[in-house]
């Protein structure tokens, strides 16, 4: 915006009104530069429930919404297998995109999406949220301070009943989801690892099991990663009949952090663990949206662009080869 002038309000379209959409909608509503113009979902009632509190218009066909609404931005919350077609449709109309993770079901699809956005001059950010979650931000700050010395190793463990009856059925369709617990949860674990280490993959190996009757998707996975910065990390995921856990241990030369993302952060320098206050950090979805808008205003995505997100999908594909 020019000095002394208010920035132009950016019109947003939401594509897909599933569970995650409420967090995105609140972030849009609370940002001074954005307003929700329309919501599209195949189920009209879901679109209406999402749109009405914000006075937005309702569509059951996102292509009709893109054709009729003068949108600046789109948030895409569709099943993974539908991401590519939707991104290409938005890019074709010059609409900047915030896309839920994982970016696509294959690395090849990610590349096509990036090429289309680059050709159209459209900015694409993928909703890898880990760098915005308060406990992760506090852990990152401590690691960067050097207080605990050098980071030696990371152990990430996540268990959850991936096959619970209430999970939408498309998650168990390999063609639509791209995979199971690896595609869905390893995307979080890898994103967290890269953020906390400020690094990327140097090497990766791993395997998974597909032992849930009646499905083709994986129910467990283990990965051993070495980052470019020299940190080794293990990622273990289990989605069979388990007690839910989400714990990341960060072992340093002068102590350790016990991170339960979204819940708590604890620190030790050789004695008992003590809690770390993370209340000073903003809501993760609000912080993510603020970065996306800053990136759009500045002409460059600040974090988690399509190249970053494609690298995560490529890493996950190693489990399926």
N, C-alpha and C positions, 0 to 999 in steps of 0.2 A: 504494500500500500504506500501511497505517496505521503510525505510528512504532513501531519495535521489532518489527514483523511482517515475515516473509519475503513477497515478492510471490508471487501465485498463478502457478503454472506455466501458460504458455499452450500449448495443443495445436495443432499445425500439421498441415495436410494439403497434400501436394504433388500437383499436377495436371499431368501430363506429366513423363516421366522421360528427356528427351533429354540432349544433351551438357551443356548449361548447368546441369542440375539438380544435378550434383555440387558445384558451387561454392555453390549455395544450401543444400544439405544440410549442408555443413561449417559454414556460418554459423549455421544453426539449432542444430546440435549443440554449438557452442562458446559459445553465448549462455546465461547462467545462468538466464534466465527462459523458455526455450522448449524444447519437445521434439517430435520428429516422431512423430505418431500414425499416419499412413497415407499411402500413395502410390497414385495411380491412373494407369494408362497402358493404352491399348488392347492393347499387347503385354505380356502377363503377365510374361514373363521380365525385361523391362526394369524393370517395377515391382518385381519381387521383388529384383533386384540392387540397386536403390536403397534398398529398405525394410529388407532383412534386417540390414545392419550396425547399424541403429539400433533393431531390435526392433519395427518398425512393421508395421501390417497392409497387405495388398495387395488392390487392386481393379483391375478392368479397365473399370469404369464410374464416372466421377466423380460422377454423380448418386446412385448407390448409396452411395458413400463419404460424400457430404454428408448423406444421409438416415440413415445408421447411426452416423456418428462425431460426437461432441459437440465439434466443432472451434471454436477461437477465431479462427484465422488460416488463410489459404490462400495458397499460392504457385502462380501459374498460368504454365506454360511451354508453352502450346499454339501451334499455327500461328495467325498473326494473324487469320485469318478466323473462328476459333473463340472469340476473346477475349470478344466481346460476350455470347454466350449463357452462357458460363461465369461471367463477372462477375455477370450478372443472377441466375444460380442461387445463387451464393455470397451475394450481397446479400440475396436472399430468405430466407436462413437466418441473417442477422445476422452473417456471417463477414467480418472485415476482410481486405483483399486486397493482396498484393504481386504485381503483374502485369508480366510481361516486356514490353519495348518491341518495336515501336511499340504504342501503346495499342490501335489498331484499324486497319482498312483504310480507313476514311473518317472525316472529321470529324463527320458526322452520327451515326455509331455512337458516337463518343466522347461526344457530347452526351447521347445516350440512356443511356449507362453512368453518366455523372456524375449525371444526374437520378435514376436508380434507386438509386444509392448514397446520395445525399442523402436521398431519401425513406425509405430503410431505416435511416438513421443509421449507415451503414457507412463506414469509412475506406478510401480507395483510394490506393495509391502505385504509380507506374509505375517500372519498373527502368531508368531512365536513369542509367547508372553513372558518367558522366564526372566528376562532382564528387567521387567517392570514389577515383579512381585516383591513386596517389601522385605521379606526375610532373605530373599536372594540378593537384593540390592545391598542390604546390610552386610551379608557375607562377603560380597564382592569388595565392599569398602574396606573391610578388615583385612582381606587378603592383599589388597593394593597398598595398604598402609605399611606392610612389612612387620606388623606387630608379632605375628606368629612365625616369622622367618619364611623359608621357602616352601612352597606347596610341593609335597612329595607324591601324593597319590590321592585318588578319589574313588570311593565305593558308593555306587548309587543302587538302591534297592527299591523296587516298586511292585507291590502285590495288590491285586484286586480281582474280584470275581468278574472276569471279562464277559462271561457268558450268561449273566443274570437275565431273567426273562424280560425285564423292562428296557434292556438295551435295544434301540431301534434295529430292526432286522437287517438293514443295509450294511451295518458294521460287520456282519458275518458273511457277507457276499464278497468274495475275493475280487471280482471284477469291479465292483462299485467302491469298495473300501481300499483296495490295493494290498491288503494284508490285515492281520489282526492286531494283537497287542504291540507288535513291533512297530507297525506303521503308525499306530495311534499314540503309544506311550514313549517309544524310543525317540520319537520326534521331540518330545518334551525333555527327555534325559540328555540327548545330544545338545539341544539348544542350551540347557542349563550348564552343561560342561563347557561349551565354547564361550559362554558369557563369563563364567566364574574364572576361567583360565585365560581369557582374552586371547584365545588361540583357535586353531582349526586342526583337522586331522592330519597326522603324519602317517599313521598306519591303523588298520582296523581288521579284526577278525571276529567271527562269532557264528552262532548257530541257533536254530529255533526248533520247536516241536509243534506239530499240528495234530493233536491227539484228542480234541473235543469231538465226540460223536455227532454226526450230522452237519458238520461244518468243514470248510476247506481252509480256514484262516488259522494262524498260529496262536497258541495259547501260552507259550513261554519263549523266552529268548535270553541269551547271554552274549555280551559283546566285550571285547578287550580292546581299548583304544589307547593310542599314544598320540599326544598332541604335538604340534609343531614346537611348543615351548618346552617339551620334554617331560610333561606330566603323564603318568599312566593312570588309567581309569578303568574300572569294571562297571558294567551296567547289567543288572539282573532284573528281569521282569517275569512275573508269573500271574496268569489270569485264570487258573483253575480254582478249585475250592480252597480258598485261603482266607486268612485274616488280613484285612487291608492294612498296608504299610506304605509310607512314602518317605524314605530317609536317605539323605545324602551325607556321607561322612567325608570330611576334608582334612587330611592328615598333613601337618606341616612340620618343619624341623623344630619349631618352638611351641607346639601345641596343636589343637585341633578344633574344628567346628562340627557340631551336629545340627544339621539343617533338616527341618521338616517343612518343606515349601508350603506356604499358605497357612502355616500353623505356628511354628516357633523356630528360634535360632538359639543355640547354646554354644558357649566357648569354654575351653580349658587351656591353661598354660602349664599343665602338669598335675593339677589338683582336681577337685570336683568340677563338674560342668556348672556354669552359671548362665542365667538367661540374658539375652541381648535385647534391648528395647528397639523395636522396629516401627513404632507408632508415628514417627515423623515422616514416613514415606506416604505418598498419595495412593489412591486406588489404582490397581494395575491397568485396568482397561482405560481409565481416564488418562494415565500417563502414556500409554501406547497411542491413544488417539491424538493426544497433544503432539507427540513426535511425528505422527503421520501428517498432521496439518502443517507443522513447521516444515516438514520435508516438501510437501506440495507447494507451500508458499515460496520456499527457497529453490525449488526445481531439482531437488536431490533427496532421495530417501536416506534418512539418518541411520537407521538400523534395519536389519532383517529384510533386505531386498530380495529379488528373485534369485540372484546368484547364490546368496547365503542359503536360502530355503532349498534350492535345487541340490546343494551339496549335502544337506541332511537327508533328502530322499535317496540320493545316490549311496550314502552310507548305509541306510536301512536295506537297500536292495542287496547288499553283500550277504545278508542273512538268508536271502531266498535263492542265492545262486548255487 
